[in-house]
Amino acid sequence: MKKNKFTDSQIAFILRQAEEGTAIAEVCRKARISVQTYSRWRKKYGGLMPSKMKRVKQLEEENMDRFHGGWVTFSTVKTDLERIQYAHTTTCLLPISGNYGQ
């Protein structure tokens, strides 16, 4: 797997700039990345904090080791990544306080 020249916190910063209203073309120009790279990062890491991004990368590496070792199917790898994304979205959507079910 190719080594990324951007750290998790740098990727999160780039994505956050665009979310805050800076034009995507401007963000990409300043970071010296293509719009395609930005779109791929947004699809993969959109809304994740650097600690969660690191966990996603760690699970991807573990799954690739398993996949190449021959004892895990691709569907298992996909299921693991979907589980992480689901856990992220459900934790973000829960209310902070209030009366539940009353």
Protein Blocks (a to p, Z undefined) as FASTA:
>chain_A
ZZdfbdfklmmmmmmmmmnopafklmmmmnopafklmmmmmmmmgoiafklmmmmmmmmm
mmmmmmmnopacfklmmmmmmmmmmmmmmmmmpcfbdcehZZ
